[in-house]
Amino acid sequence: RKKIFKSIMENYKLYINGNFKDSSSKNTFTSIDPSTEEPWASFAEANADDVNAAVESAYNAFRGDWSKLFPTQRGQYLRAIGDQLKENAELLGTIETRDTGKMFKETKFQANYIAEFYYYYAGLVDKIEGTTLPIDKPDMQVFTTREPIGVVAAIIPWNSQMFLAAVKLAPALAMGNTVVIKASEVAPAPLFELAKLIDKVGLPKGVINIISGFGEDCGKVLTSHPKVDRIAFTGGVHTAKHIVRNSAENLSQVTLELGGKSPVAVFKDANIDNALNGVTASIFGASGQSCIAGSRLYLEDEIYNEFIDKISSKAKQIKIGPPMEKETQMGPLCTLKQLTNIEEKVKQTVQEGGELITGGERPKEINQGWYYKPTIIACDHHNLPTAEHELFGPVLSVMKFSGEEEVIKLMNDNSYGLAAGVFSENNGTALRVSKAVRAGILFVNTYRLISPVAPFGGFKNSGFGRESGMEVIKDYSRIKTTWINTSKQVMGDPFIIR
């Protein structure tokens, strides 16, 4: 690892048309290591000219040989990308940890596991079938086929980059589309390391392009570009609204995954030890920087005091420290902006009546880095700042409930609907609640899991569309209907309706 962590600044370039290049403006920006608060890497800053070059490259590659390859040939490329991820999991994990502050043991595991997404879609690539239609016209053979859409703009946030790139890139490539990935301007290094691995695979030039930049010069130009046919976005609601407006310029298809404020309910009959581990994973795993973080906890009256005591004790024992160290259980937040926002929201919540159970401050024993203690706040209702807003940090807002009907109402009183959790040993309770809660992902007696087989996405302000799973590959295609006249006779009078 010491060999990977160089003392000099890393310099990353845009990846366009199979080449690594500087921005046409020569502008760059830097990334800060959250554990040291020191700059460690610089990146070429894409502007409108670079975005146009990336889209043109993808457009030309799509019109070239890529979409015409046999599905099995595209599958071979996907397997090769998966192989590269497995072979370079330690490098990718190290880079992501340094750029985002996420735990190395998690980033390394994810880089290795994400290979399975590419293998999964490599296996599906030749399983996409058309349909022969039982048409209600004589002498007509009618069938459907699926064809690729064209150029896909994939916009990836800084967290879980390998996963959020894979669930867009793998099905898009499998169907024969080409892709322009816009990496977040916050910690984009892992995706540029991915570009190096993709370059080794030898895909045709322009099939995958990776850029990063700011505001209208990058994001707006990309999402409104006339040659972009589909936009797959993961991020915040505010940005999503701009993307939807931009897509009116090119009438592109859009899918949105927008995070959440996910509720978790623990019933009195739950296995308490199991629920404690699930809740801990849901909010303190990855320092709470997960779109499915279980940041609202509802406890049934009878177990409220017992569970509060045990979860606060567990939170106090979490070892905070450098994310590369094996003993560390929770690393820093990715940005100073997150940290200061969390501090403000916690302060406001306490002022408005919330009771700080534990945490609520930076660890005094760490004098550098954007660290924040695991925090638990008891709330009378979920309209307090920490309970209402997505904080993207290790802050758990806890509330009481009495009975199944009340907790369903509370869990659904939420502008988001990405994930939710239910802990109960009664299968009937678990099934009724999980069915009634308006969320795209339900965890019962577990939490924070992903798989290439399982669709991922939400309801309400958590967006629309799905990622992962068998059906998603079809979302990167268009259906073509073909009519064939099988009659030996000349077509009849065109002015007689048939």
Backbone hydrogen bonds, N-H to C=O, Kabsch-Sander energy under -0.5 kcal/mol:
donor,donor_aa,acceptor,acceptor_aa,energy
5,F,1,R,-2.3
6,K,4,I,-1.6
10,E,40,W,-2.3
12,Y,10,E,-0.5
12,Y,42,S,-2.9
14,L,21,K,-2.2
15,Y,210,I,-2.8
16,I,14,L,-0.6
16,I,19,N,-2.4
19,N,16,I,-1.4
21,K,14,L,-2.5
21,K,19,N,-0.6
26,K,23,S,-1.2
29,F,43,F,-1.9
31,S,41,A,-2.4
33,D,38,E,-2.9
36,T,33,D,-1.3
37,E,33,D,-2.9
38,E,33,D,-0.7
40,W,31,S,-2.3
41,A,31,S,-1.1
42,S,10,E,-2.9
43,F,29,F,-2.8
44,A,12,Y,-1.4
45,E,27,N,-2.6
46,A,44,A,-0.8
46,A,212,S,-2.9
51,V,47,N,-2.4
52,N,48,A,-2.6
53,A,49,D,-2.2
54,A,50,D,-2.4
55,V,51,V,-2.7
56,E,52,N,-2.8
57,S,53,A,-2.1
58,A,54,A,-2.3
59,Y,55,V,-2.8
60,N,56,E,-2.7
61,A,57,S,-2.2
62,F,58,A,-2.2
63,R,59,Y,-2.2
64,G,60,N,-1.0
66,W,61,A,-1.1
67,S,62,F,-0.6
68,K,65,D,-0.8
69,L,65,D,-0.7
69,L,66,W,-1.4
73,Q,70,F,-1.1
74,R,70,F,-1.7
75,G,71,P,-2.4
76,Q,72,T,-1.5
77,Y,73,Q,-1.4
78,L,74,R,-2.0
79,R,75,G,-2.4
80,A,76,Q,-1.9
81,I,77,Y,-2.0
82,G,78,L,-2.3
83,D,79,R,-2.5
84,Q,80,A,-2.0
85,L,81,I,-2.0
86,K,82,G,-2.1
87,E,83,D,-2.5
88,N,84,Q,-1.7
89,A,86,K,-1.0
92,L,88,N,-2.8
93,G,89,A,-2.7
94,T,90,E,-2.4
95,I,91,L,-2.5
96,E,92,L,-2.5
97,T,93,G,-2.4
98,R,94,T,-2.3
99,D,95,I,-2.1
100,T,96,E,-2.6
101,G,97,T,-2.3
102,K,96,E,-0.5
104,F,323,P,-2.7
106,E,103,M,-0.6
107,T,103,M,-2.7
108,K,104,F,-2.9
109,F,105,K,-1.1
110,Q,106,E,-2.9
111,A,107,T,-2.4
112,N,108,K,-1.8
113,Y,109,F,-3.0
114,I,110,Q,-3.1
115,A,112,N,-0.8
116,E,113,Y,-2.2
117,F,114,I,-1.4
118,Y,114,I,-1.0
119,Y,115,A,-2.1
120,Y,116,E,-2.5
121,Y,117,F,-2.1
122,A,118,Y,-1.7
123,G,119,Y,-1.8
124,L,120,Y,-1.2
125,V,121,Y,-1.3
127,K,124,L,-2.8
129,E,127,K,-0.8
131,T,144,T,-0.6
133,L,131,T,-0.6
133,L,142,V,-2.8
135,I,133,L,-2.2
140,M,137,K,-0.8
141,Q,484,I,-2.9
142,V,133,L,-0.5
142,V,140,M,-0.6
143,F,482,T,-2.0
144,T,131,T,-2.5
145,T,480,K,-2.3
147,E,478,R,-2.9
149,I,476,Y,-1.0
152,V,178,T,-2.9
153,A,230,R,-3.2
154,A,152,V,-0.7
154,A,180,V,-2.5
155,I,153,A,-0.6
155,I,232,A,-2.6
156,I,154,A,-0.6
156,I,182,K,-2.3
161,Q,158,W,-0.6
164,L,160,S,-2.8
165,A,161,Q,-2.1
166,A,162,M,-2.1
167,V,163,F,-2.3
168,K,165,A,-1.0
169,L,165,A,-3.5
170,A,166,A,-2.1
172,A,168,K,-1.6
173,L,169,L,-2.7
174,A,170,A,-2.3
175,M,171,P,-1.7
176,G,173,L,-1.4
177,N,172,A,-2.5
178,T,150,G,-1.9
179,V,207,V,-3.0
180,V,152,V,-2.8
181,I,179,V,-0.5
181,I,209,N,-3.5
182,K,154,A,-2.9
182,K,180,V,-0.5
183,A,181,I,-0.7
183,A,211,I,-3.0
184,S,156,I,-0.7
187,A,185,E,-0.7
191,L,188,P,-1.0
192,F,188,P,-1.2
193,E,189,A,-2.1
194,L,190,P,-2.1
195,A,191,L,-1.6
196,K,192,F,-1.1
197,L,193,E,-1.5
198,I,194,L,-2.8
199,D,195,A,-2.3
200,K,196,K,-1.3
201,V,197,L,-1.2
202,G,198,I,-1.0
203,L,198,I,-0.8
207,V,204,P,-1.8
209,N,179,V,-1.8
210,I,15,Y,-2.3
211,I,181,I,-2.8
213,G,183,A,-0.5
217,D,214,F,-0.5
218,C,214,F,-0.8
218,C,215,G,-1.3
219,G,215,G,-1.4
220,K,215,G,-1.1
221,V,216,E,-1.2
222,L,218,C,-2.3
223,T,219,G,-2.5
224,S,220,K,-1.5
225,H,222,L,-0.9
228,V,225,H,-1.8
229,D,151,V,-2.6
229,D,227,K,-0.5
230,R,151,V,-1.5
231,I,253,Q,-3.1
232,A,153,A,-2.7
233,F,231,I,-0.6
233,F,255,T,-2.5
234,T,155,I,-1.7
235,G,257,E,-2.1
240,A,236,G,-2.1
241,K,237,V,-2.0
242,H,238,H,-1.2
243,I,239,T,-2.1
244,V,240,A,-2.5
245,R,241,K,-1.9
246,N,242,H,-2.6
247,S,243,I,-2.4
248,A,244,V,-0.6
248,A,245,R,-1.1
249,E,246,N,-1.9
251,L,247,S,-1.9
252,S,247,S,-0.8
253,Q,229,D,-2.1
255,T,231,I,-2.2
256,L,464,F,-2.4
257,E,233,F,-2.2
258,L,462,S,-2.1
262,S,293,A,-0.9
264,V,296,R,-2.7
265,A,421,G,-2.7
266,V,298,Y,-2.8
267,F,265,A,-0.5
267,F,423,F,-2.6
270,A,267,F,-1.9
272,I,270,A,-0.9
275,A,271,N,-2.7
276,L,272,I,-2.8
277,N,273,D,-1.9
278,G,274,N,-2.4
279,V,275,A,-2.9
280,T,276,L,-2.2
281,A,277,N,-2.4
282,S,278,G,-2.1
283,I,279,V,-1.7
284,F,280,T,-2.4
285,G,280,T,-0.8
285,G,281,A,-0.6
287,S,284,F,-1.6
288,G,285,G,-1.8
289,Q,286,A,-2.1
290,S,288,G,-1.5
293,A,290,S,-1.7
294,G,282,S,-1.1
295,S,293,A,-1.8
296,R,262,S,-1.9
297,L,295,S,-0.5
297,L,397,S,-3.0
298,Y,264,V,-3.3
298,Y,296,R,-0.5
299,L,297,L,-0.5
299,L,399,M,-2.9
300,E,266,V,-2.0
301,D,401,F,-2.1
303,I,300,E,-1.7
304,Y,300,E,-0.8
304,Y,301,D,-1.2
307,F,303,I,-2.9
308,I,304,Y,-2.6
309,D,305,N,-2.2
310,K,306,E,-2.1
311,I,307,F,-3.1
312,S,308,I,-2.2
313,S,309,D,-1.8
314,K,310,K,-2.1
315,A,311,I,-2.3
316,K,312,S,-2.2
317,Q,313,S,-1.0
318,I,315,A,-1.2
320,I,318,I,-0.7
321,G,330,M,-1.8
325,E,322,P,-1.5
328,T,325,E,-0.8
329,Q,319,K,-2.9
330,M,319,K,-1.7
333,L,370,W,-3.4
339,L,335,T,-1.6
340,T,336,L,-2.7
341,N,337,K,-2.0
342,I,338,Q,-2.5
343,E,339,L,-2.4
344,E,340,T,-1.9
345,K,341,N,-2.5
346,V,342,I,-2.7
347,K,343,E,-2.0
348,Q,344,E,-2.4
349,T,345,K,-2.3
350,V,346,V,-2.2
351,Q,347,K,-2.1
352,E,348,Q,-1.7
353,G,350,V,-1.3
354,G,349,T,-3.0
355,E,378,A,-2.7
356,L,354,G,-0.6
357,I,355,E,-0.6
357,I,376,I,-2.6
358,T,376,I,-1.4
366,I,363,P,-1.3
367,N,365,E,-0.6
370,W,34,P,-2.2
371,Y,369,G,-1.3
373,K,361,E,-2.5
375,T,394,P,-2.8
376,I,358,T,-2.0
377,I,396,L,-2.8
378,A,355,E,-3.0
379,C,398,V,-3.2
384,L,381,H,-0.7
387,A,384,L,-0.7
388,E,384,L,-1.9
389,H,385,P,-2.1
391,L,389,H,-0.7
395,V,393,G,-2.1
396,L,375,T,-2.9
397,S,295,S,-2.4
397,S,395,V,-0.5
398,V,377,I,-2.9
398,V,396,L,-0.5
399,M,297,L,-2.8
401,F,299,L,-1.8
407,V,403,G,-1.8
408,I,404,E,-2.0
409,K,405,E,-1.9
410,L,406,E,-2.4
411,M,407,V,-2.8
412,N,408,I,-1.8
413,D,409,K,-0.8
413,D,410,L,-0.6
414,N,412,N,-2.2
417,G,459,F,-0.6
420,A,441,I,-1.3
421,G,263,P,-2.3
422,V,443,F,-2.5
423,F,265,A,-2.6
424,S,422,V,-0.6
427,N,425,E,-0.8
430,A,426,N,-2.5
431,L,427,N,-2.5
432,R,428,G,-2.6
433,V,429,T,-2.6
434,S,430,A,-2.3
435,K,431,L,-1.9
436,A,432,R,-1.8
437,V,433,V,-2.0
439,A,437,V,-1.6
440,G,417,G,-1.8
441,I,418,L,-1.7
443,F,420,A,-2.8
444,V,442,L,-0.5
445,N,422,V,-2.8
445,N,443,F,-0.6
454,A,451,S,-0.9
456,F,467,E,-2.8
459,F,417,G,-2.4
461,N,415,S,-2.3
462,S,459,F,-2.3
463,G,460,K,-1.7
464,F,256,L,-0.9
467,E,456,F,-2.3
468,S,167,V,-0.5
469,G,452,P,-2.6
473,I,469,G,-0.5
473,I,470,M,-0.8
474,K,471,E,-1.3
475,D,471,E,-0.6
475,D,472,V,-1.2
476,Y,472,V,-0.5
476,Y,473,I,-1.1
477,S,474,K,-1.6
478,R,147,E,-3.1
480,K,145,T,-3.2
482,T,143,F,-3.1
484,I,141,Q,-2.1
486,T,139,D,-2.5
486,T,484,I,-0.7
487,S,139,D,-0.7
496,I,493,D,-1.9
497,I,495,F,-0.6
